[in-house]
């Protein structure tokens, strides 16, 4: 859906599926235009929202959230590849920073309390 690569327009372009007749329902609708049933958002459809996926990737799960990105229909293949690389680099930087902080704390501890 995001062939243009514009994440901001994805929420407007993304259609929901009616839980009753499974027809596509335009974003923002309160009821299905085909069968008239009120809409209930399926939790799996929330993962098709671009900002939900981005928050999961960069704020919560890091590389462990990549399956969510690849399962989402809100991103083109090109965007999925770019975001996968960005999340991998971001996660590697966080791991390296944590390792350096632990190493520095370890060295400071041993300088403050030398063992003999």
N, C-alpha and C positions, 0 to 999 in steps of 0.2 A: 503494500500500500504506500510505502514511502519512497517511491522511485526518485522523487526529487531530492530526497535527503533532508527534508524539512521536518524536524521532530515536532515543532509547534503546531503544524497543521494536521498532524496525525490524529489528535484527539477529536478534531472536527470531522475528519474523513472516516474514522473508525465507526462501523455500524455494529449494532448489537443483534443478537439472534433472539427471536421470540421463544420463550420456553415452552409454549403451547403448540404453535404451528411450525416453529423453526425457520420462519422467514426472516430476512434481514429487516431490521427496524432502524430508521435514521437516528443518529445520535441526538439525544435530548428529548426524544419522544416519551410520553408517559404511558402510552398503550400501543399495542400492535395495530398498524393500519389495516392489516389483512383480517385478523380474527377478533380484534377489539379487546383482547385480554390485557390487563395491566402488566407492565414489565417488571420482572424481577431479575436483577443482574446476577448471573451465574458467577461464582467466585473465579472460575477458570477464565471468564471473559475479562476480569480485572487485570489479568496478566497480559492482555493485549493492549493495554493502555501504555503508551510510551513512557510516561513519567513514572509509573509504577515499576516498570522494568529498570529504568535508570537508577531510581532510588535503591532498588534491591542490589543492583550491580555495584554501585559506587558507595553506598552508605551502609550496607548490611552484610552482604555475602561475598563480595569480591569475585574471584574466579569460580567459586562454587555456585554462583548464580548464572553462569553462562548457559546452562540448559534452559533456563527461563527465557533468556534472550533469544536463543535459537528456536524455541517453541512459539514465540510471539509472532503474530502476523503483522505487527505494526512497523516492522523494519525490513528494508530491502536486504538482499544478500550482501551487497557492498557495505551497507551500514552495519550489518551484523559482524562482518569481518573487521571493520575499523573499530567498532566498540569492543570486540573481543581482544584485539591487540591492546587497546587503551586500558582495559580492565586488567589484563595480564601485566602490563608494565606498571600500572598503579599498584597492584597487589605486590609485585616484586619490590617496588620502592618501599612500601609499608613494611614488608618483612625485613628488608635490609636495614631500615631505620630502627626497627625494634631490636634487631640483632646488635646493632651498634650501641644502642642505649643499654642493653643488658651487659654487653662486654665492658662498656665504660663504667657501669655501676659495679661490676665484678672487680675491675681493676682498682676503682676507688675504695672498695671495701678492703681489698688486700693491702692497699697502701696505708689505710687507716688502722687496720688490725693485722699487722704482719704475724705470720706463723713461724715459730722457730723451733 
